[in-house]
Amino acid sequence: MSFRKCAFAKRAFRLRHFFSTRSTDVKSWCFVEGWGKGKAAASIENSPQKCGEDSFFISPFLMPYYLQGVLWFGVADGVGGWRENGVDPGQISRKLMSNASEILEQKYHAYRHTQTLLLLAESYWKVKYGKEVEAGSTTACIAKITPRATRETPAEAWTMPHRPPGTSGWVLEVANMGDSGMMVFGRPDPNSGKKAERLTLKWTTPFQRRGYVPNQLGIIPKHLVGQLSPGDPVQANVSQFLLSQGDVLVMATDGVWDNMNEKALEEIVNSCCQTEGSSQVMHPSGLQALCKAVVQESLKGPKPDDITVVSCVVGDGL
C-alpha cells in the first residue's frame, strides 16, 4: 500500500470510529454537537457555513488506543461592523475555522503535541499571509480535550484500547480571543458538601475586552492601517482545566453570552439531562437538544445576534 493510500485509510478509520461511537457507544470518552443560527436564517443548522457571521469546527481524532485520542473544536464570530466597509464579516470566521480543521488533518502524526494557541495562530496566519480574505476581523475560541496522563503512566498504557488502570480525568485546554467563550458544568466535588443531584457551573473562560471592544484577529486593508489594530494571537488567553466524568461543556459566541446568564444556562443544561437515581446525567442524545435550546433561549434576549453553540459531554472511556 502506498503512503498516500495508507494515510487515507488511517483517516477513514478514524472518522468511522468517531461517528459510529458517537451515535451508539455511550461508553466512549467524548461526544460533541455543533449548531448555529444566523440572524436572517429561518432555522437552526448544524453546518459551519450556515451560522451567519459565526462559524465553528469539530475535529475528533479517536484512535484505537485510548490515551492517544484527542478532540478539537472551536467557534468564531466575525465582527459585524465591517459591513459598513462592504465586507462580509462571516468570511474571515469561516476561513479561520476551516483552516483549523485542515491544519489538524495535516498534522496527523503530531496532533497530540499541538497547542490551542499555536493552532489559533497558524489558522490566522494562513488567512493573513495566504491572503484568503481582503478584510475583516473575528473573535475566536479553540479547545482541545485529551485523556489525562502523567509521568507515572507506564509505556504500555499508550497502546491500550480502553482507559488504563490508574488513570483518570481529561485535560481541557482553551485559547480564547475576545468575547466568545466556554462554561463547564458538572457535579460538585464530593468533599464540598454540596448536593450532587444537579449539574452546576464549575469553570468558565475569561472574556477579553478592551473597553467595549472585544479582542479580535483582523485583516486590515491599506486605507485603514493605523486606524484599526489587527490584533495578535499571542493576546489570546490560554487556560487549562481538569475535567471529570459527566462534565458538560458549552462553548458559544457572544450571541449567547450577551443574552443569557450562567443560571439560565445551568437550567437548560439540567433540563436536557436524564434523571438516573437522584442525579442528572447528560447522555450524548441530549447534546443536540442542548445546543438548540441554548440558541432558542438566546434569541429571546435583548441583543439580537448570530448564535453558535458547540456542546460536549465527557464519558467514562471504559
C-alpha positions in Angstrom: 0.0 0.0 0.0 1.4 3.4 -0.9 2.0 6.0 1.8 -0.9 8.1 0.3 -3.3 5.2 0.5 -2.1 4.3 4.0 -2.7 7.8 5.3 -6.1 7.9 3.7 -7.0 4.5 5.2 -6.0 5.7 8.7 -8.0 8.9 8.3 -11.1 7.0 7.1 -10.8 4.6 10.1 -10.5 7.5 12.5 -13.7 9.2 11.2 -15.7 6.0 11.0 -14.7 5.2 14.6 -15.8 8.5 15.9 -19.1 8.7 14.2 -20.1 5.2 15.0 -19.2 5.5 18.7 -20.8 8.9 18.8 -24.2 7.5 17.9 -24.2 4.1 19.5 -21.5 3.6 22.2 -22.2 5.6 25.3 -19.0 4.4 26.9 -16.8 6.4 24.6 -15.0 9.3 26.3 -16.4 12.3 24.5 -19.4 13.3 22.4 -19.9 16.6 20.7 -22.5 18.6 18.7 -22.4 22.0 17.0 -25.4 24.1 15.9 -25.9 27.7 15.0 -28.4 30.3 13.6 -27.7 33.5 11.6 -30.0 36.4 12.4 -31.5 36.2 8.9 -31.8 32.4 8.9 -35.1 30.7 9.2 -33.8 27.7 11.2 -31.1 26.4 13.4 -28.5 24.5 11.4 -25.5 22.1 12.2 -23.4 23.5 9.3 -20.4 25.8 10.0 -21.3 27.6 6.7 -24.9 28.5 7.9 -24.3 30.4 11.1 -24.4 33.9 9.7 -21.3 35.8 10.7 -20.3 33.0 13.0 -18.7 29.6 12.3 -17.4 26.6 14.1 -15.4 23.4 13.6 -15.2 20.0 15.2 -12.2 17.7 14.6 -12.2 14.4 16.5 -9.3 12.0 16.5 -10.5 9.0 18.4 -7.8 6.3 17.9 -7.8 2.6 18.7 -5.6 3.5 21.7 -7.4 5.4 24.4 -4.6 7.8 25.6 -3.9 8.8 22.0 -7.4 10.2 21.4 -8.0 14.0 21.2 -11.0 16.1 20.5 -10.7 19.6 19.0 -13.5 22.2 18.5 -13.9 25.9 18.3 -16.2 28.8 17.4 -15.5 32.2 15.7 -17.6 35.4 15.4 -17.0 37.8 12.6 -17.3 41.4 13.6 -20.4 42.9 12.1 -19.1 46.5 11.8 -17.2 45.5 8.6 -20.4 45.5 6.6 -20.1 49.3 6.6 -17.0 48.9 4.5 -18.6 46.4 2.1 -17.0 43.4 3.7 -18.8 40.1 4.6 -17.9 39.7 8.3 -18.6 35.9 8.1 -15.9 35.3 5.6 -13.0 35.5 8.0 -14.7 33.5 10.7 -15.5 30.7 8.3 -11.9 30.7 6.9 -10.4 30.7 10.4 -12.4 27.6 11.5 -11.9 25.7 8.2 -8.2 26.4 8.4 -8.1 25.0 11.9 -9.7 21.7 10.8 -7.4 21.4 7.8 -4.2 22.1 9.7 -5.1 19.4 12.2 -5.6 16.9 9.4 -2.2 17.8 8.0 -0.6 17.5 11.4 -1.9 14.0 11.9 1.2 12.3 13.2 1.9 15.1 15.7 -1.6 16.1 16.7 -1.1 15.3 20.4 1.6 17.9 20.6 -0.2 20.8 19.0 -1.3 23.6 21.4 -4.6 25.5 21.1 -2.7 28.9 20.9 -0.5 27.5 18.1 -3.5 26.3 16.2 -5.2 29.6 16.6 -2.1 31.4 15.4 -1.5 29.1 12.4 -5.1 29.3 11.3 -4.9 33.1 11.4 -1.6 33.3 9.7 -3.0 31.2 6.9 -5.8 33.7 6.4 -3.4 36.7 6.7 -0.4 35.6 4.7 -2.3 33.4 2.3 -4.4 36.5 1.5 -7.6 34.4 1.9 -9.8 37.4 2.7 -9.3 41.1 1.8 -10.6 42.5 5.1 -12.4 41.6 8.3 -11.9 40.6 11.9 -13.2 37.9 14.2 -13.1 36.7 17.8 -12.3 33.0 18.3 -12.3 30.3 20.9 -10.5 26.9 20.3 -10.5 24.0 22.7 -8.7 20.6 23.0 -9.6 17.7 25.2 -7.2 14.8 25.9 -7.2 11.9 28.3 -5.0 12.7 31.3 -1.6 11.0 31.5 1.2 11.6 34.0 4.9 10.9 34.2 4.0 7.8 36.1 1.8 6.4 33.3 3.5 3.2 32.1 4.6 3.0 28.4 2.3 0.0 27.7 -0.7 2.2 28.7 -0.4 4.1 25.4 -1.4 1.1 23.4 -4.4 0.0 25.5 -7.8 0.3 23.7 -9.6 1.4 26.9 -8.8 3.6 29.8 -5.7 2.2 31.5 -5.9 1.3 35.2 -4.8 4.2 37.5 -5.6 7.0 35.0 -8.5 9.4 35.5 -9.7 12.7 34.2 -9.4 14.6 30.9 -7.4 17.8 30.3 -9.2 20.7 28.7 -7.1 23.4 27.1 -8.7 26.6 25.7 -7.3 29.5 23.8 -9.8 32.4 23.8 -9.6 35.6 21.8 -12.4 38.1 22.6 -15.9 37.5 23.9 -16.7 34.1 22.7 -16.1 31.5 25.4 -17.0 28.4 27.4 -18.6 27.2 30.5 -18.2 23.8 32.2 -21.0 22.2 34.2 -20.7 19.1 36.4 -21.3 17.5 39.7 -19.7 19.3 42.7 -16.6 17.8 44.4 -17.9 15.1 46.8 -15.9 16.8 49.6 -17.5 20.2 49.0 -20.6 19.4 51.0 -22.9 20.5 48.1 -25.7 18.3 46.8 -24.8 16.3 43.7 -28.2 15.9 42.1 -27.8 18.8 39.6 -25.0 19.8 37.3 -23.7 23.2 38.4 -21.1 25.7 37.0 -17.6 24.5 37.6 -15.4 26.7 35.4 -15.6 29.4 32.8 -13.1 31.0 30.4 -12.1 34.6 30.9 -13.7 37.1 28.4 -11.4 39.6 26.8 -12.3 43.2 26.1 -10.6 46.5 25.5 -13.2 48.9 26.9 -16.4 48.0 25.0 -14.5 46.2 22.1 -13.6 42.5 22.4 -10.1 41.4 21.4 -10.1 40.2 17.8 -7.9 39.0 14.9 -8.2 41.0 11.8 -7.1 41.7 8.3 -6.8 45.5 7.9 -6.9 47.0 4.3 -4.3 49.6 3.4 -6.6 52.6 3.7 -7.4 51.7 7.4 -3.9 50.8 8.5 -3.1 52.9 11.5 -6.8 53.4 12.4 -7.5 49.8 13.3 -5.4 47.2 15.1 -5.2 43.7 13.5 -4.7 42.1 16.9 -2.2 39.3 17.6 -2.8 35.6 18.5 -0.4 35.9 21.5 -3.0 38.2 23.1 -5.3 35.2 23.5 -6.0 33.9 27.0 -4.9 30.2 27.4 -6.4 28.2 30.2 -6.4 24.6 31.4 -9.0 22.7 33.5 -9.2 19.1 34.6 -12.5 17.5 33.5 -14.3 14.7 35.2 -16.7 12.1 34.0 -20.1 13.5 33.2 -18.9 17.1 32.8 -20.9 19.1 30.2 -19.1 21.8 28.2 -20.9 24.7 26.4 -18.8 26.8 24.0 -20.6 29.7 22.3 -20.2 33.0 20.5 -21.3 36.3 22.2 -24.8 35.8 20.8 -25.3 33.6 23.8 -23.3 35.4 26.5 -24.9 38.8 25.7 -28.3 37.3 26.1 -28.1 34.7 28.8 -26.6 34.4 32.3 -25.0 31.4 33.9 -28.1 30.5 35.9 -30.3 30.4 32.8 -27.7 28.2 31.0 -27.5 25.9 34.0 -31.2 25.4 33.9 -31.1 24.5 30.2 -28.2 22.1 30.8 -30.1 20.2 33.5 -33.4 20.2 31.5 -31.6 18.3 28.8 -30.2 15.7 31.2 -31.9 12.4 32.2 -32.6 11.5 35.8 -30.7 8.4 37.0 -31.4 7.7 40.6 -31.1 11.0 42.3 -28.7 12.6 39.8 -28.9 14.4 36.5 -26.9 12.8 33.7 -26.3 14.1 30.2 -26.4 11.5 27.5 -25.0 12.0 24.0 -28.5 12.1 22.7 -29.2 15.2 24.7 -26.5 17.3 23.2 -28.4 18.3 20.1 -31.4 19.4 22.2 -29.0 21.3 24.4 -27.5 23.3 21.5 -30.9 24.1 20.1 -32.3 25.1 23.4 -29.4 27.5 24.1 -29.9 29.1 20.7 -33.6 29.4 21.1 -33.3 30.9 24.6 -30.6 33.4 23.4 -33.0 34.6 20.7 -35.3 35.9 23.4 -32.6 38.2 24.8 -32.2 41.9 24.4 -29.3 41.8 21.8 -30.2 40.1 18.5 -27.1 38.4 17.0 -25.9 35.4 15.2 -25.6 32.5 17.6 -23.4 29.4 17.5 -23.1 26.7 20.2 -20.9 23.7 20.5 -21.6 21.3 23.4 -19.7 18.3 24.6 -20.1 15.7 27.3 -17.3 13.6 28.8 -17.9 9.9 29.2 -16.1 7.2 31.2 -14.0 5.7 28.4 -14.4 2.1 29.6 
